Amino acid sequence: MRLSAQQWPILATVGAVLLFGCQRKHPGPTPQPRPAEPQQQAAQAEPPAPPIVHNTAGTGSKYRFSIDWVNTQGRAQSWPVVLKDLMGKKNLRGLEVGSFEGRSAIWFLDNVLTDESSTLTCIDLFAPEYDGIFDANIKASGRARRVTKIKGYSDRALRTLKPNTYDFIYLDGCHKAHCTLEDAVMSWDLLKVGGVLMFDDWLWNMDLPITERPKIAIDVFAEIYAPFIKVVPLLNSHSFFLVKTGDTRDSSTELWYKNFYNKK
Ligand SMILES: C[S@@+](CC[C@H](N)C(=O)[O-])C[C@H]1O[C@@H](n2cnc3c(N)ncnc32)[C@H](O)[C@@H]1O
């Protein structure tokens, strides 16, 4: 059938109407309302951390201290950061090498080892002129029952302690490089996996020969134990903190099995 010139516009209009009508009938998927945004979980309100207790000396204080190595050089600011997961937990075991008059010990007792089930072991030479001050300060803290005092050289004393026991160890005793290395290696086996090893005075007296100060020992220790530790980013210029993430013994045994026993 041939359409005349007048019939063409009519046909075009009918076509457009049909097409438009179809589109209206099949409009495609109806836009769904956006799913409601998941309700923001109400933030689990953590109980506020107890305020940090700073032991003080001087008039009116129950303590007697001749020097402050705790509230200086950022130590008392960084300890709550590195020990925050431990603070107030039950059955904690803390170990300190270098206790002097008990100031750092009392800080740990007041702020971390606060539960009655937690204890602190203090190793020091306890020189006669400071021994009584340590005892009097620990007594004044009201926590003497939870403190074990070991008098002697740390390299001997550390050997007497039970492996895999301590949640944190603070090394602030002899500052010579060999002492620091010995204390670190011996403390390693005493520390639980997940425990914190705290070296004080990493950058102490940098003008002394390297064997007379702790830095080289701490650096070498951290290099050698790198597969088994997580170094905590620097929190102050005087301390070096790390977390024990694995047991060295597991990996050395595994290596022997792979390299020797399994080949037999
Ligand atoms: C810097 S003071 C400790 C200060 C203490 N942590 C504080 O903040 O109050 C160092 C202590 O390490 C002790 N010390 C030094 N060499 C030692 C060793 N080889 N074994 C055990 N203790 C040692 C000293 O007797 C001294 O009391």
The ligand as an SDF file (V2000), in Angstrom:
LIG
                    3D

 27 29  0  0  0  0  0  0  0  0999 V2000
   68.3380    4.9420   87.3500 C   0  0  0  0  0  0  0  0  0  0  0  0
   68.2370    4.0540   88.8170 S   0  0  0  0  0  0  0  0  0  0  0  0
   66.6210    3.3600   88.7220 C   0  0  0  0  0  0  0  0  0  0  0  0
   65.5590    4.3890   88.8920 C   0  0  0  0  0  0  0  0  0  0  0  0
   64.1810    3.8450   89.1020 C   0  0  0  0  0  0  0  0  0  0  0  0
   63.7430    2.9880   88.0220 N   0  0  0  0  0  0  0  0  0  0  0  0
   63.2270    5.0050   89.2150 C   0  0  0  0  0  0  0  0  0  0  0  0
   62.7340    5.4610   88.1800 O   0  0  0  0  0  0  0  0  0  0  0  0
   62.9720    5.4790   90.3030 O   0  0  0  0  0  0  0  0  0  0  0  0
   69.2540    2.6740   88.4620 C   0  0  0  0  0  0  0  0  0  0  0  0
   69.2710    1.6010   89.5380 C   0  0  0  0  0  0  0  0  0  0  0  0
   69.8850    0.4410   88.9790 O   0  0  0  0  0  0  0  0  0  0  0  0
   70.5760   -0.2330   89.9820 C   0  0  0  0  0  0  0  0  0  0  0  0
   71.6150   -1.0540   89.3320 N   0  0  0  0  0  0  0  0  0  0  0  0
   72.7190   -0.6600   88.6910 C   0  0  0  0  0  0  0  0  0  0  0  0
   73.3980   -1.7000   88.2070 N   0  0  0  0  0  0  0  0  0  0  0  0
   72.7210   -2.8070   88.5610 C   0  0  0  0  0  0  0  0  0  0  0  0
   72.9080   -4.1930   88.3510 C   0  0  0  0  0  0  0  0  0  0  0  0
   73.9330   -4.6720   87.6640 N   0  0  0  0  0  0  0  0  0  0  0  0
   71.9890   -5.0460   88.8380 N   0  0  0  0  0  0  0  0  0  0  0  0
   70.9300   -4.5870   89.5370 C   0  0  0  0  0  0  0  0  0  0  0  0
   70.6760   -3.2710   89.7410 N   0  0  0  0  0  0  0  0  0  0  0  0
   71.5720   -2.3990   89.2830 C   0  0  0  0  0  0  0  0  0  0  0  0
   71.1420    0.8630   90.8560 C   0  0  0  0  0  0  0  0  0  0  0  0
   71.3780    0.3730   92.1510 O   0  0  0  0  0  0  0  0  0  0  0  0
   70.0520    1.9390   90.7760 C   0  0  0  0  0  0  0  0  0  0  0  0
   69.2260    1.8630   91.9160 O   0  0  0  0  0  0  0  0  0  0  0  0
  1  2  1  0
  2  3  1  0
  2 10  1  0
  3  4  1  0
  4  5  1  0
  5  6  1  0
  5  7  1  0
  7  8  2  0
  7  9  1  0
 10 11  1  0
 11 12  1  0
 11 26  1  0
 12 13  1  0
 13 14  1  0
 13 24  1  0
 14 15  1  0
 14 23  1  0
 15 16  2  0
 16 17  1  0
 17 18  1  0
 17 23  2  0
 18 19  1  0
 18 20  2  0
 20 21  1  0
 21 22  2  0
 22 23  1  0
 24 25  1  0
 24 26  1  0
 26 27  1  0
M  CHG  2   2   1   9  -1
M  END
$$$$
